[in-house]
């Protein structure tokens, strides 16, 4: 990656824009700025590119949401990922296997019916289907208790690490600078105007800072005197070994009631996860196997044939939680 150091009249390094955070959002912002000719950009990452939340997610990409703004954003993301190789030259392993939401209550069905109608009006090909149709899409499912499902065939998942590296390489070719292992330690202000970003080793003069720090965004905002209500919450996922017979191509399947989800892992196995309702807020990212009974219970309810399948590894990452989550 390029790392050109540009001085200003005070002898400090400077950049028109400093981006804090080297995940999918930060590198995407860097590339999009460079695409419109803004190349005096410096991205600072505390560790390595893609080492935060972007390094440990599910990789899901969807346009099935309950708000029009999120539907539009999701649809644009899907379009960007479909065109990613042409735009950046990088392959990201996009698999449009679809998203399948399993619904167990009349209230949830009504909510999803309204969302599907709105999604269709915005061009998303989602639809409501029966439990039997859901089982045909994903033969692992136990349809008992499922009264309907929501399905959109264009959703799916990609490899976030490849997205990060693809955006970063493309932005670097256009002149954007990247600096890893460089935590931001402070932001200097003159009144309400940003004047510089500080790291352990330098001060970078700038008037514009873009915070793309994910779960750590509250800390960065506080350096600029802002109260940004973002809190980190650990989520964990587990993987099976390659299965025999090899799993069929199944949708990214979510049991809406329990939050249990699973899909193919790309190596002949499955990725499985569930949100732990008792997980406290915090920056803990260690993988904790005491979470597995909760997962196994959900598997037994939703896909009982997978209950005894060995789980060979797992990891934890951070969601950024806000009051409207």
C-alpha positions as CSV (number, residue, x, y, z in Angstrom):
1,X,0.0,0.0,0.0
2,X,1.1,3.5,-0.7
3,X,2.3,5.6,2.3
4,X,3.3,9.0,1.0
5,X,3.9,11.5,3.7
6,X,2.8,15.0,2.7
7,X,4.0,18.1,4.7
8,X,2.2,21.4,5.3
9,X,3.5,24.9,6.3
10,X,3.9,23.8,9.9
11,X,6.0,20.8,9.0
12,X,3.2,18.4,9.9
13,X,1.9,15.6,7.6
14,X,-1.4,16.5,6.2
15,X,-4.4,15.0,4.4
16,X,-7.5,16.5,2.9
17,X,-9.5,13.6,4.6
18,X,-8.5,11.1,7.3
19,X,-10.5,7.9,7.5
20,X,-10.4,6.1,10.8
21,X,-11.0,2.3,10.4
22,X,-9.8,-0.1,7.8
23,X,-12.8,-2.5,7.4
24,X,-15.3,-2.8,4.6
25,X,-16.8,0.7,5.3
26,X,-13.5,2.5,5.6
27,X,-11.9,1.0,2.5
28,X,-15.1,1.4,0.5
29,X,-15.2,5.1,1.5
30,X,-11.6,5.5,0.4
31,X,-12.2,3.9,-3.0
32,X,-15.4,5.9,-3.6
33,X,-13.6,9.1,-2.8
34,X,-10.8,8.3,-5.1
35,X,-13.3,7.4,-7.8
36,X,-14.5,11.0,-7.8
37,X,-11.0,12.5,-7.7
38,X,-10.5,13.0,-4.0
39,X,-7.1,11.2,-3.6
40,X,-5.5,13.2,-0.8
41,X,-6.9,10.7,1.6
42,X,-5.1,8.8,4.5
43,X,-6.8,5.8,6.1
44,X,-5.6,4.9,9.6
45,X,-6.2,1.4,11.0
46,X,-5.3,0.4,14.5
47,X,-4.4,-3.2,13.6
48,X,-4.5,-4.7,10.1
49,X,-7.0,-4.0,7.4
50,X,-10.1,-6.1,8.0
51,X,-9.0,-7.2,11.5
52,X,-12.0,-5.8,13.3
53,X,-15.7,-6.6,12.7
54,X,-15.1,-6.9,9.0
55,X,-12.7,-9.9,9.6
56,X,-15.3,-12.0,11.6
57,X,-18.8,-11.5,10.2
58,X,-21.2,-13.7,8.4
59,X,-20.7,-11.9,5.1
60,X,-24.5,-11.5,4.6
61,X,-25.7,-9.2,1.9
62,X,-29.4,-8.6,1.6
63,X,-32.1,-6.1,0.6
64,X,-34.8,-7.7,2.9
65,X,-35.4,-5.0,5.5
66,X,-38.3,-3.4,7.1
67,X,-37.4,0.2,6.4
68,X,-37.3,1.7,2.8
69,X,-33.9,3.3,3.5
70,X,-32.3,0.0,4.4
71,X,-33.9,-1.7,1.5
72,X,-32.5,0.9,-0.9
73,X,-29.0,0.6,0.7
74,X,-29.1,-3.2,0.6
75,X,-30.1,-3.2,-3.0
76,X,-27.3,-0.8,-3.9
77,X,-24.9,-3.0,-1.9
78,X,-26.0,-6.1,-3.8
79,X,-25.5,-4.3,-7.1
80,X,-22.0,-3.1,-6.0
81,X,-21.0,-6.6,-5.1
82,X,-22.3,-8.1,-8.3
83,X,-20.1,-5.6,-10.2
84,X,-17.2,-5.7,-7.8
85,X,-14.8,-7.6,-10.0
86,X,-15.4,-5.3,-13.0
87,X,-15.0,-2.2,-10.7
88,X,-12.0,-3.2,-8.7
89,X,-10.5,-6.2,-10.3
90,X,-11.0,-8.4,-7.2
91,X,-13.0,-11.5,-6.6
92,X,-15.1,-11.6,-3.4
93,X,-16.9,-15.0,-3.6
94,X,-20.4,-13.6,-3.9
95,X,-22.9,-16.4,-3.5
96,X,-26.5,-15.3,-4.2
97,X,-28.1,-18.2,-2.4
98,X,-31.0,-16.1,-1.1
99,X,-32.1,-15.2,2.4
100,X,-34.8,-17.3,4.0
101,X,-36.6,-16.0,7.1
102,X,-38.6,-18.7,9.0
103,X,-41.7,-17.3,10.8
104,X,-43.6,-18.9,13.7
105,X,-46.2,-16.3,14.8
106,X,-49.1,-14.6,13.0
107,X,-47.7,-11.3,14.2
108,X,-44.3,-11.9,12.5
109,X,-46.0,-13.1,9.3
110,X,-48.1,-9.9,9.2
111,X,-45.0,-7.8,9.7
112,X,-43.0,-9.6,7.0
113,X,-46.0,-9.4,4.6
114,X,-46.0,-5.6,4.9
115,X,-42.2,-5.5,4.4
116,X,-42.3,-7.8,1.4
117,X,-44.9,-5.5,-0.2
118,X,-42.7,-2.5,0.4
119,X,-39.6,-4.3,-0.9
120,X,-41.4,-5.3,-4.1
121,X,-42.4,-1.7,-4.7
122,X,-38.7,-0.9,-4.5
123,X,-37.7,-3.6,-7.0
124,X,-36.7,-6.4,-4.6
125,X,-38.0,-9.8,-5.7
126,X,-38.8,-11.1,-2.2
127,X,-42.0,-13.1,-1.6
128,X,-43.8,-14.9,1.1
129,X,-43.7,-18.7,0.9
130,X,-45.1,-21.7,2.8
131,X,-43.3,-23.9,5.3
132,X,-43.3,-26.7,2.7
133,X,-41.6,-24.4,0.1
134,X,-39.0,-23.4,2.7
135,X,-38.2,-27.0,3.4
136,X,-37.7,-27.6,-0.4
137,X,-35.2,-24.7,-0.4
138,X,-33.4,-26.0,2.7
139,X,-33.9,-29.7,3.3
140,X,-32.3,-29.5,6.7
141,X,-35.3,-27.6,8.1
142,X,-37.9,-29.0,10.4
143,X,-41.0,-27.2,9.3
144,X,-43.1,-28.1,12.4
145,X,-44.0,-24.8,14.1
146,X,-43.1,-22.7,11.0
147,X,-46.2,-21.2,9.6
148,X,-44.7,-19.2,6.7
149,X,-41.3,-17.8,5.5
150,X,-40.0,-14.8,3.6
151,X,-37.6,-15.5,0.7
152,X,-35.6,-13.3,-1.6
153,X,-33.4,-15.2,-4.1
154,X,-30.9,-12.3,-4.9
155,X,-29.6,-12.0,-1.3
156,X,-26.7,-14.0,-0.1
157,X,-23.2,-13.7,1.2
158,X,-19.6,-12.8,0.2
159,X,-16.1,-12.9,1.7
160,X,-15.7,-9.6,3.7
161,X,-11.9,-10.0,3.9
162,X,-11.7,-10.1,0.1
163,X,-14.0,-7.0,-0.1
164,X,-11.6,-5.1,2.2
165,X,-8.5,-6.1,0.3
166,X,-10.2,-5.4,-3.1
167,X,-11.3,-1.9,-2.1
168,X,-8.0,-1.1,-0.5
169,X,-5.9,-2.2,-3.5
170,X,-8.1,-0.3,-5.9
171,X,-8.0,2.8,-3.8
172,X,-4.2,2.5,-3.4
173,X,-3.8,2.4,-7.1
174,X,-5.6,5.7,-7.3
175,X,-3.3,7.4,-4.7
176,X,-5.1,6.8,-1.4
177,X,-2.6,6.2,1.5
178,X,-3.1,3.4,4.0
179,X,-1.4,3.1,7.4
180,X,-1.9,0.0,9.6
181,X,-0.8,-0.6,13.2
182,X,-1.6,3.1,13.8
183,X,-4.3,3.7,16.5
184,X,-5.7,7.2,16.7
185,X,-5.0,8.6,20.1
186,X,-6.7,12.0,19.8
187,X,-8.4,14.6,17.6
188,X,-7.4,18.3,17.8
189,X,-10.1,21.0,17.7
190,X,-10.2,24.7,17.2
191,X,-13.7,25.5,18.6
192,X,-15.9,23.0,16.7
193,X,-13.5,22.7,13.7
194,X,-11.2,19.7,13.5
195,X,-7.6,20.6,12.9
196,X,-5.6,17.4,13.3
197,X,-5.6,13.7,14.1
198,X,-3.0,12.4,16.5
199,X,-1.4,9.0,16.7
200,X,1.3,7.7,19.0
201,X,4.0,8.9,16.6
202,X,2.7,11.8,14.6
203,X,0.1,14.6,14.2
204,X,-1.7,14.7,10.9
205,X,-3.2,18.1,9.9
206,X,-6.7,17.7,8.5
207,X,-10.1,19.5,8.5
208,X,-12.1,16.3,7.8
209,X,-12.2,13.0,9.7
210,X,-14.5,10.2,8.6
211,X,-15.2,7.7,11.4
212,X,-15.5,4.2,10.0
213,X,-14.4,2.4,13.2
214,X,-17.5,0.2,13.7
215,X,-17.9,-0.9,17.2
216,X,-15.1,1.4,18.3
217,X,-16.8,4.5,16.8
218,X,-18.0,5.8,20.1
219,X,-14.4,6.1,21.3
220,X,-13.3,8.0,18.2
221,X,-16.3,10.3,18.4
222,X,-15.5,11.1,22.0
223,X,-12.1,12.4,20.9
224,X,-13.9,15.0,18.9
225,X,-16.2,15.9,21.8
226,X,-19.2,14.0,20.4
227,X,-21.4,11.6,22.2
228,X,-22.1,8.8,19.7
229,X,-24.3,6.1,21.2
230,X,-22.5,3.0,19.7
231,X,-21.8,0.1,21.9
232,X,-19.9,-3.2,21.1
233,X,-21.7,-6.5,21.5
234,X,-20.0,-9.9,21.0
235,X,-21.6,-12.4,18.5
236,X,-20.2,-15.9,17.9
237,X,-20.4,-18.4,15.1
238,X,-19.3,-22.0,14.8
239,X,-18.3,-24.2,11.9
240,X,-18.8,-27.9,11.1
241,X,-16.2,-30.0,9.4
242,X,-16.9,-30.9,5.8
243,X,-20.0,-33.1,5.8
244,X,-20.8,-36.3,4.0
245,X,-22.8,-36.1,1.9
246,X,-21.8,-32.6,0.9
247,X,-24.5,-30.1,1.8
248,X,-26.7,-28.9,-0.9
249,X,-26.7,-25.3,-1.9
250,X,-28.9,-23.8,0.7
251,X,-30.1,-20.2,1.5
252,X,-28.8,-18.1,4.3
253,X,-31.5,-19.3,6.7
254,X,-32.7,-17.4,9.8
255,X,-35.2,-18.6,12.4
256,X,-36.6,-15.2,13.1
257,X,-38.0,-16.2,16.5
258,X,-34.7,-17.5,18.0
259,X,-32.2,-15.7,15.8
260,X,-30.6,-19.0,14.9
261,X,-29.0,-18.9,11.4
262,X,-26.9,-21.1,9.1
263,X,-25.6,-21.4,5.6
264,X,-22.9,-23.2,3.7
265,X,-19.3,-22.4,4.7
266,X,-17.7,-22.9,1.3
267,X,-15.6,-25.9,2.3
268,X,-18.3,-28.6,2.3
269,X,-19.5,-27.7,5.8
270,X,-21.9,-25.3,7.4
271,X,-21.6,-22.1,9.4
272,X,-24.0,-21.8,12.3
273,X,-24.8,-19.0,14.8
274,X,-27.2,-17.4,17.2
275,X,-27.4,-14.2,19.2
276,X,-27.0,-14.8,22.9
277,X,-29.6,-12.7,24.7
278,X,-27.5,-12.7,27.9
279,X,-24.3,-11.4,26.2
280,X,-23.2,-8.2,28.0
281,X,-22.0,-5.1,26.2
282,X,-18.3,-5.0,25.9
283,X,-15.2,-5.4,23.7
284,X,-14.7,-9.1,24.6
285,X,-13.9,-11.0,21.4
286,X,-12.7,-14.4,22.8
287,X,-14.6,-17.5,21.6
288,X,-16.5,-19.0,24.5
289,X,-17.8,-22.5,24.2
290,X,-20.2,-22.0,27.0
291,X,-22.4,-20.5,24.3
292,X,-22.7,-23.8,22.5
293,X,-25.7,-25.3,24.4
294,X,-27.8,-22.3,23.3
295,X,-26.8,-22.9,19.8
296,X,-27.4,-26.7,20.0
297,X,-30.9,-26.1,21.4
298,X,-31.8,-23.9,18.5
299,X,-30.3,-26.4,16.0
300,X,-32.4,-29.2,17.6
301,X,-35.6,-27.1,17.1
302,X,-34.9,-25.8,13.6
303,X,-32.7,-28.4,11.9
304,X,-32.7,-31.5,14.1
305,X,-30.6,-33.6,11.7
306,X,-27.7,-31.3,12.5
307,X,-27.9,-31.6,16.3
308,X,-25.1,-34.1,16.6
309,X,-22.9,-32.7,13.8
310,X,-19.4,-31.9,15.3
311,X,-18.5,-28.3,15.5
312,X,-14.8,-28.0,14.9
313,X,-14.0,-24.3,15.3
314,X,-15.6,-20.9,15.9
315,X,-14.9,-17.3,16.4
316,X,-16.3,-14.1,17.9
317,X,-16.7,-10.6,16.5
318,X,-18.3,-7.4,17.5
319,X,-21.6,-5.9,16.4
320,X,-22.0,-2.1,16.7
321,X,-25.2,-1.6,18.6
322,X,-27.2,1.7,18.6
323,X,-30.4,2.7,20.4
324,X,-32.5,2.0,17.2
325,X,-31.2,-1.6,16.8
